[in-house]
Amino acid sequence: MRRDVVVIGGSAGSLRPLAILIKRLPTNLSAAVFIVQHVPPGFWTPATLIGILQQETPNRIEAARDGERVEQGTIYVCPADQHLLLENGLMRLDQGPKEHYNRPSVDVLFRSAAATYGRRVIAVLLSGLLKDGVAGLWQVRKHGGVVLIQDPLEAEFRDMPSSAIESVPAQHVLPAVQLAEVLAGLITEEATHDEARKVLIVEDEGLVARNVSQQLSEAGFLVGGVARSGEDAIRLATEKVPDLVLMDIRLEGSMTGVQAARSIWESLQIPIVFVTANADASTLDEVKTVPNYGYVVKPFHGASLQAVVELALDRREKELRHVSDWAAARD
């Protein structure tokens, strides 16, 4: 898995930090970069921004074009008065309704990138007014991408980065120069190193939780935390945004595993695999009320657990990969 899709959004005051980011990108860029800036129609053409940014990098910079295939190593600039959306390997431009009074909208780009490319996405939000980009960053984080936000104390206009920090658990909030270094490092490092997939364990029996954690670690997964109650599971899922949740059904506290799973799926769309000692008809009927990606009955062997987790993650990745094709066919 590579972090090879970079989406950058900004508004008022974002040109200077944008130039800093572009200047520090690797010269042999192993990613595609997409830029949305709020600009009124007629204010500038993509050629204007391309001319400014091309002075900062040897990497190729082009205007985004509807239906054009994405090429690695290229930086794409969204035209004024058009939304930029990403599909599987393609760019789409359209004049859909304005969002946060803007077209192009940062949210539109970020949401489409998250839905199509999931964990491959790095999203960067820069200086600007109002709240465009916040909802899109949430989707990027939810789908396992990396969120970078310009430090509001440095931003010329703080609304957009400040709003994002209040709502989204960003991995990095930094001044532009440091943000650029982190971005370049993520692109370079992820081009050569796989990232362990993160699993949240929800289990109220300590010994069982330790055994499951050990089995997952030995199989190459990263354990993103252990929760003993449904309430803790929801909190940790929101904070850690794992790739998958292993959910026991009978938990401490007032909330069942099925109730916690329903809340996590509805708010975060993180795949759930149920792990329980119960296989009776009533338990199965209860589980069927929640979207789930598997059901493992205790006691189980490590190889069985690994197989269920691998299949669940593979299924979810395929769903995310095809969601934009489904939407296009539906339209």
N, C-alpha and C positions, 0 to 999 in steps of 0.2 A: 504494500500500500504506500502510495506517495502523496505528499502534499503538493499537488501540481496544478491547482486551480486557485488563483488569487483574485479576490474581488475587493475593490477599493471604492469607498464612497465618501463624498464630502460636499460641502456647500461653501458659504462665505468664509473666507480665510483659509481655504484648504489648498490653494495653489502652492504656497511655499512648502508645507510638509509633504505634499504630493511629489514635488520635484526632488526633495530629499530622499524619499522612498525609491523613486525611479533611479536616481543616481547610484544608489548602493545595491541595486539588484545584481546578481551574478551576471557576468558578461556572457557566459554560455548558459543562458536561462533555460532551465528544465521545467518550466511551467508556462501556462497561459495566464495573462493578467488582464483584467477587465476593469475599466474606470468609469464611474458615473459621477458627474458633477452637476449640481443644480445650476442651470443657466437658462435665461429666458430666450425664446425664439428670436433669432436675429442678432443676439448679443455677440456670439462668435460661432465659427464653424469648427468642426473637428480639426481642420488643418491648423487653426490657430494654436490650440493646445498641443497638438502633435509637434508643431514647430518649436514650442517652448521646451517640451519634454525631451525631444530628440537631441537637444544640445547636452542633455545630462547622461545619455546612455548610448552605447553602440547597438543595443537590442532594437529590433524592428518594432515600430509603432504604426498602427493603422487605425482608420475609422472602422467601427463595427458595421457590418452589412448584413441585412436580413438574409437568412438562409445560407450564409457562408460557413464553411467548415472551419472549426477552431484548429489553429496550428500552435504546437508547443514553441516556446521561445519568442512569442509575439505578444505585444502589449496593445490592447484594443481600447479605443476611446468611444464612448457612446455619443451619438449626435444629439443636439438639442431637440426638444419636443418629441422624443421617442423613448419608450421604455425598452431596456435591454434585458432579454431573458436568455437563459442558457438551457439548451436541450442536450441530448446525448451527442456530443461532438459538433453541435451546430449552435449558431447565434440566431436569435429572433428579435426583430424590432417591431413594435406596434405602438399605436396611438390610443391605447386604452385609457380609462379614466385617470386623472391625476390622483396621486396619493400624497398626503401632507402638502397639498397645493402645488405639487411638483410633477413634471414629466420632462426628463426621466426621474424616476424615483429610485433611491438607494434600496429601499425595501424590496422592490420588484426584482432587482438583480440578485440580492442576497438570498431571497426566498427560493428563487429558481435554481441557484447554485447549490443550495443546501439539499433541495429535493432531488436533484439530478446526480450530484457528486458526493454527497454525504461527508465522510471523514477526509476526503481529499481536499476540502476547501479551507483556505485561510482568508478570513474576512477582516478588513481594516476600515475603521471609521475615523474620519478626521473632522476638523473644525466645521461648524455650521450652526444654523439657527433651527429652532423647533425640534422635532423628534424623529425625522425620517432616518431609517436605518436600525432603529431599536428593535422592531418586530423581526426584521430580517436577521439581525445578529442572534436573536433568540432561536430562530430556526437553524442557523448554522451551528450554534452550540448544541442544540437538541440532537442534531444529526451527527455529532461527533467531530465537527470541524473546530478550528482554532480561531479565537476572537482576539483581535488586537485593537486597542482604542488609544487615540492620542490623549495625552494627559490634559485635562481641561485647564489646568493652571498655565499651560503653555499655549493652548489654542486661542486664536484671535477671537473666535466666537464659541462659547462654551456649551451652548444648548444641546447640540447633538451628542457630543461625548459625555456630558454630565448625565443626560437622560439615559444613555446606554449603560453607564456604570451603575445607576440606580436599579436597573431592571435585569441586567444580564451578567452572569458570573464569567467575566472575561479572564483569559489566561494572562494577558499583559496589558497594563495601562502605563504608557511611557511617553516621554518627549519624542519628537519626530526622529531625531538622530538615533536614539536607542531603539525605537520601534523599527527603523529601517534595518538595523543590525540583526534584530530578532527575526524579522521577515526573511532576510537573506539567509540566515542560518537555518531556518525551518525548511526553506526550499532546498538548500544544499544537503542538509542532513537526511531529510526524508526521501531524497532521491536514491540513497544508498542503504538506509536502515529501515526495516519494518518496525512498526509500532505495535506493541502487545495490545490485544483487544481486552477491554476492561469489563469485568463481571462484578456485579453487586450481589452479595449473598444475603438473603433474608431468612434467618433461621434462629429460633429461640433456644435451641439446645447447643450449649457451648462446644461440647465434644464433636458433635456432628458438624458444626460450622468450621471448626479447626480442620477436621478431616477433608471436608469439601475444599476449603481454602488451599490445603496442601496439594490435593489432587489437581486442582486447576493450575496452581503455580508450576507443578511438575510438567503439565501439558503445555506450558508456554503462555498462559493467560495471566493478566494482571488483575489481582483482586482489588477492586475499588472500594472495599469497605464491607462491614458486616453489620446488619441491623437485626434487632431482636423483636421489634414491633412493627406494625404496619405504618404507624406515624413516623418512626425513624426511617423506614424504607422510603417513604415519600420524600422526606427531607434530604436523605443522602442521594437519592436519584436526581433530585433537583440540583444539588450542589456538585455532584461528581459527574453527572451525565454519562453513565456507563453505556457500553454497547449492548449489554444484556443483563437481565435480572433473573437470578435463581430464587424462586419464591416458595417458601413453605406456606401451607394453608392455615395451620393452627399456630397462632403467634401470641406473644405477650400483648397486653393491652386490650382495648375494646374493639379494635379493627381486625378483621380476618385478612388472610393473604389475598383472597379473591377481591375484597374491597380495596386493598392497597394497590393491587395489580390494575384494577379498573381506573383508579385515580392516576396512576403513573402512565398508563397507556393514553388516557384521554388528554393529559397535559403535555406529555413528552414523546409519545409514540416509541417508547423503548420496548423491544421484544421481551416477553415474559416466558420463562420455562418454569412450570410448577414442579416442586420436589416435595413429596409427601408420603407418609406411611399409609394413607387412606386410598383405596381403589374401589370403594363401593359406589353404587349407582347414584346416590344422592350427591356425593362429592363430585363425581364426574359431571353431573348435570349443573352443579354450581360453577365448575370451571368453564363449562361451555358458554356461560353468559359473558365471558371476557375474551377478547382476542388473545390468543396465546400461541406459543411456538413449540410446545412440547410438554410432556408429562412424564416424570420419572418417579417410580415407586421405590421407597426405601425398604430394605437396604439395597445398595447397588454397587457395582464395580466401577472403578475409576474410568475404565475404557468406555463403559456405557455412558457415563456422564459426559465425557469428552465428546463422544459421537453426537449426543443430543445437542450440546452447546454448539458444536461446529455446524451442524445442519441448520440450527435456528439462525445463526449468524449469516450463513450462506443464503438462506431464504430471505432474510431481511435486506441484505445487500442487493439481491436480485430485484426485490420490490422497489427499492430506491432507484435502481438503475433504470427501471422501465416506467417509472411513474410519469415522466414527462412525455414519453411516447403514448401512454394511455390518454393523457390529457389532450395531446394533439389530435389523436384519433377521435376522441369524444367531440372536440370542436368541429 
